[in-house]
Amino acid sequence: MTVSLVVIMFEWMCGLEYIVPMMAAAVTSKWVADAFGKEGIYEAHIHLNVYPFLDVKDEFTHRTLAPDFMRPRPGEPPLSVLTQ
């Protein structure tokens, strides 16, 4: 995606004489960024600020269903679970 983005931007700006050096710079910067980690700066700030975030790349092994841990509030009737 990085290379195609560089090509699209240079075709849009009609500046094709610098496309090869810019493509090399974009690919090199992508390789260096991937060497430091796959997490982007926005994900890092989400984790730093302890915001709730479910990453689509993470795999979750928990198979807990809502009825397994739901409890009725004090003084209310018991919960009823509807299943199909």
Z-matrix of the N, CA and C atoms (Angstrom, degrees):
N
C 1 1.437
C 2 1.531 1 110.99
N 3 1.308 2 116.86 1 -31.87
C 4 1.461 3 120.34 2 -178.24
C 5 1.525 4 111.21 3 -64.13
N 6 1.332 5 116.58 4 -46.06
C 7 1.467 6 120.63 5 -178.54
C 8 1.521 7 110.16 6 -66.24
N 9 1.323 8 117.67 7 -42.68
C 10 1.462 9 119.68 8 -179.66
C 11 1.526 10 111.15 9 -64.68
N 12 1.329 11 117.67 10 -34.73
C 13 1.460 12 120.49 11 177.22
C 14 1.529 13 111.07 12 -65.55
N 15 1.328 14 117.38 13 -39.95
C 16 1.470 15 120.87 14 177.41
C 17 1.524 16 109.99 15 -63.97
N 18 1.321 17 117.48 16 -43.65
C 19 1.468 18 120.96 17 -179.92
C 20 1.523 19 110.68 18 -63.09
N 21 1.317 20 116.97 19 -45.26
C 22 1.466 21 120.15 20 -179.88
C 23 1.527 22 110.90 21 -61.90
N 24 1.323 23 117.57 22 -43.75
C 25 1.462 24 120.19 23 -178.94
C 26 1.527 25 111.81 24 -64.98
N 27 1.332 26 117.59 25 -39.93
C 28 1.463 27 119.09 26 -179.31
C 29 1.518 28 112.02 27 -73.70
N 30 1.329 29 118.28 28 -33.09
C 31 1.459 30 119.41 29 174.93
C 32 1.523 31 110.50 30 -68.01
N 33 1.311 32 116.45 31 -34.82
C 34 1.458 33 121.11 32 179.39
C 35 1.532 34 110.87 33 -68.00
N 36 1.338 35 116.73 34 -36.67
C 37 1.463 36 120.89 35 -178.15
C 38 1.524 37 112.65 36 -92.07
N 39 1.316 38 119.15 37 -3.48
C 40 1.472 39 124.21 38 -179.59
C 41 1.521 40 111.75 39 58.06
N 42 1.311 41 117.62 40 39.03
C 43 1.457 42 121.57 41 179.36
C 44 1.515 43 110.43 42 -118.57
N 45 1.324 44 117.20 43 61.56
C 46 1.460 45 121.41 44 -172.45
C 47 1.524 46 114.20 45 -75.36
N 48 1.342 47 119.43 46 -10.38
C 49 1.470 48 119.51 47 -177.44
C 50 1.526 49 112.22 48 -73.27
N 51 1.325 50 118.47 49 -21.62
C 52 1.469 51 121.30 50 -179.64
C 53 1.525 52 113.01 51 -106.77
N 54 1.324 53 117.09 52 15.39
C 55 1.462 54 119.16 53 -173.37
C 56 1.529 55 112.32 54 -70.08
N 57 1.322 56 118.56 55 -37.70
C 58 1.472 57 120.47 56 -177.92
C 59 1.530 58 111.59 57 -68.56
N 60 1.335 59 120.42 58 -47.27
C 61 1.469 60 118.04 59 176.87
C 62 1.530 61 113.27 60 -63.10
N 63 1.322 62 117.31 61 -38.14
C 64 1.461 63 119.70 62 179.29
C 65 1.525 64 111.46 63 -69.26
N 66 1.335 65 117.19 64 -35.56
C 67 1.459 66 120.30 65 176.84
C 68 1.522 67 110.13 66 -66.17
N 69 1.332 68 116.92 67 -40.67
C 70 1.465 69 120.28 68 177.61
C 71 1.526 70 110.63 69 -64.75
N 72 1.318 71 117.14 70 -40.58
C 73 1.468 72 120.22 71 178.27
C 74 1.521 73 111.33 72 -65.94
N 75 1.326 74 117.39 73 -39.91
C 76 1.464 75 120.65 74 179.95
C 77 1.523 76 111.33 75 -66.61
N 78 1.329 77 117.09 76 -43.11
C 79 1.470 78 120.51 77 179.69
C 80 1.525 79 110.44 78 -67.20
N 81 1.333 80 117.13 79 -41.56
C 82 1.468 81 120.13 80 178.73
C 83 1.526 82 111.17 81 -63.29
N 84 1.316 83 117.35 82 -43.81
C 85 1.468 84 119.72 83 179.09
C 86 1.518 85 111.37 84 -65.94
N 87 1.332 86 117.49 85 -34.16
C 88 1.473 87 120.61 86 176.69
C 89 1.519 88 110.29 87 -66.29
N 90 1.326 89 118.09 88 -42.46
C 91 1.472 90 121.33 89 178.51
C 92 1.528 91 111.00 90 -63.77
N 93 1.325 92 116.75 91 -42.38
C 94 1.468 93 119.88 92 179.31
C 95 1.527 94 110.44 93 -64.95
N 96 1.325 95 117.41 94 -42.87
C 97 1.465 96 120.67 95 178.90
C 98 1.524 97 111.13 96 -63.71
N 99 1.328 98 117.82 97 -40.04
C 100 1.467 99 120.92 98 178.15
C 101 1.522 100 111.68 99 -68.60
N 102 1.335 101 117.27 100 -28.55
C 103 1.465 102 119.85 101 178.10
C 104 1.526 103 111.02 102 -68.74
N 105 1.339 104 117.00 103 -32.92
C 106 1.463 105 120.42 104 178.65
C 107 1.519 106 112.15 105 -78.26
N 108 1.302 107 117.90 106 -23.95
C 109 1.462 108 120.74 107 179.03
C 110 1.513 109 110.86 108 151.86
N 111 1.316 110 114.83 109 155.19
C 112 1.461 111 120.20 110 -178.75
C 113 1.525 112 112.71 111 -82.78
N 114 1.321 113 117.20 112 -14.68
C 115 1.453 114 120.46 113 -177.27
C 116 1.522 115 110.31 114 -75.81
N 117 1.316 116 116.65 115 132.63
C 118 1.452 117 121.24 116 178.63
C 119 1.517 118 111.71 117 -81.58
N 120 1.324 119 115.62 118 174.33
C 121 1.464 120 120.02 119 -177.43
C 122 1.525 121 111.23 120 -67.74
N 123 1.328 122 117.83 121 -32.78
C 124 1.461 123 119.92 122 -179.77
C 125 1.524 124 111.07 123 -69.73
N 126 1.336 125 117.14 124 -40.24
C 127 1.464 126 119.66 125 176.42
C 128 1.523 127 111.11 126 -65.15
N 129 1.328 128 117.06 127 -36.38
C 130 1.462 129 120.18 128 178.23
C 131 1.528 130 111.01 129 -63.81
N 132 1.328 131 117.50 130 -41.62
C 133 1.462 132 120.22 131 178.58
C 134 1.524 133 111.85 132 -69.70
N 135 1.318 134 117.35 133 -32.89
C 136 1.464 135 119.95 134 175.75
C 137 1.517 136 109.75 135 -63.21
N 138 1.331 137 117.13 136 -43.44
C 139 1.468 138 120.47 137 178.96
C 140 1.533 139 111.34 138 -69.68
N 141 1.337 140 118.01 139 -36.43
C 142 1.462 141 120.65 140 178.24
C 143 1.529 142 112.14 141 -64.61
N 144 1.326 143 116.30 142 -38.52
C 145 1.460 144 120.54 143 -179.20
C 146 1.522 145 112.92 144 -87.66
N 147 1.319 146 117.42 145 1.93
C 148 1.464 147 125.06 146 178.32
C 149 1.532 148 110.58 147 55.22
N 150 1.331 149 116.07 148 44.48
C 151 1.456 150 120.51 149 173.91
C 152 1.519 151 108.62 150 -82.74
N 153 1.314 152 117.77 151 149.24
C 154 1.466 153 118.97 152 176.38
C 155 1.527 154 109.47 153 -71.21
N 156 1.297 155 115.93 154 127.19
C 157 1.462 156 120.81 155 -176.35
C 158 1.515 157 108.74 156 -151.74
N 159 1.318 158 117.45 157 123.59
C 160 1.455 159 121.95 158 175.64
C 161 1.516 160 108.08 159 -103.36
N 162 1.297 161 115.70 160 110.75
C 163 1.453 162 121.22 161 -178.87
C 164 1.520 163 109.31 162 -78.16
N 165 1.321 164 117.22 163 130.93
C 166 1.456 165 120.19 164 -178.78
C 167 1.525 166 111.37 165 -71.85
N 168 1.335 167 117.11 166 -16.42
C 169 1.462 168 119.88 167 179.94
C 170 1.523 169 112.50 168 -84.00
N 171 1.330 170 116.79 169 -18.65
C 172 1.460 171 120.08 170 179.69
C 173 1.524 172 110.11 171 -79.96
N 174 1.323 173 114.75 172 147.74
C 175 1.458 174 120.16 173 175.61
C 176 1.520 175 108.44 174 -105.70
N 177 1.308 176 115.83 175 135.33
C 178 1.447 177 121.64 176 -179.34
C 179 1.520 178 108.72 177 -111.25
N 180 1.325 179 116.28 178 126.66
C 181 1.462 180 120.67 179 -177.45
C 182 1.517 181 112.56 180 -96.63
N 183 1.314 182 117.62 181 -3.94
C 184 1.460 183 120.49 182 -178.53
C 185 1.525 184 109.86 183 -75.52
N 186 1.304 185 115.30 184 132.90
C 187 1.460 186 120.80 185 178.63
C 188 1.532 187 110.11 186 -118.07
N 189 1.313 188 117.19 187 35.96
C 190 1.456 189 121.62 188 -178.88
C 191 1.525 190 109.37 189 -79.47
N 192 1.310 191 116.27 190 132.86
C 193 1.453 192 121.36 191 177.63
C 194 1.527 193 109.56 192 -100.03
N 195 1.309 194 116.59 193 158.58
C 196 1.461 195 121.15 194 -178.04
C 197 1.526 196 112.74 195 -58.09
N 198 1.338 197 120.44 196 -42.11
C 199 1.475 198 118.61 197 -179.46
C 200 1.524 199 113.63 198 -64.31
N 201 1.340 200 117.77 199 -18.88
C 202 1.463 201 120.40 200 -178.59
C 203 1.526 202 112.40 201 -69.02
N 204 1.327 203 118.60 202 -26.81
C 205 1.463 204 119.20 203 -177.03
C 206 1.530 205 113.72 204 -126.04
N 207 1.319 206 118.15 205 4.80
C 208 1.465 207 120.36 206 179.16
C 209 1.525 208 110.62 207 -76.09
N 210 1.302 209 116.50 208 139.01
C 211 1.464 210 123.10 209 177.20
C 212 1.532 211 107.63 210 -130.68
N 213 1.332 212 118.28 211 142.26
C 214 1.472 213 118.84 212 177.10
C 215 1.528 214 110.66 213 -72.23
N 216 1.305 215 116.12 214 152.54
C 217 1.460 216 120.80 215 175.97
C 218 1.526 217 109.08 216 -68.57
N 219 1.315 218 117.29 217 152.48
C 220 1.467 219 119.12 218 179.58
C 221 1.528 220 111.58 219 -59.89
N 222 1.318 221 115.47 220 131.59
C 223 1.459 222 121.21 221 178.26
C 224 1.514 223 114.56 222 85.79
N 225 1.330 224 118.90 223 2.08
C 226 1.458 225 121.55 224 179.07
C 227 1.518 226 109.57 225 -106.61
N 228 1.334 227 117.56 226 159.58
C 229 1.473 228 119.59 227 178.96
C 230 1.523 229 110.74 228 -67.22
N 231 1.332 230 116.96 229 160.78
C 232 1.465 231 119.77 230 179.90
C 233 1.528 232 111.69 231 -61.87
N 234 1.313 233 114.98 232 153.23
C 235 1.459 234 120.86 233 179.32
C 236 1.520 235 109.67 234 -75.56
N 237 1.304 236 115.61 235 145.06
C 238 1.461 237 119.43 236 174.01
C 239 1.522 238 107.48 237 -118.27
N 240 1.312 239 115.19 238 134.54
C 241 1.455 240 121.80 239 -176.34
C 242 1.517 241 108.43 240 -104.37
N 243 1.323 242 116.40 241 127.37
C 244 1.453 243 121.36 242 178.02
C 245 1.522 244 108.49 243 -98.19
N 246 1.310 245 116.26 244 125.92
C 247 1.462 246 120.95 245 177.02
C 248 1.506 247 109.25 246 -127.82
N 249 1.299 248 116.22 247 158.64
C 250 1.466 249 120.41 248 178.27
C 251 1.496 250 110.35 249 -104.27
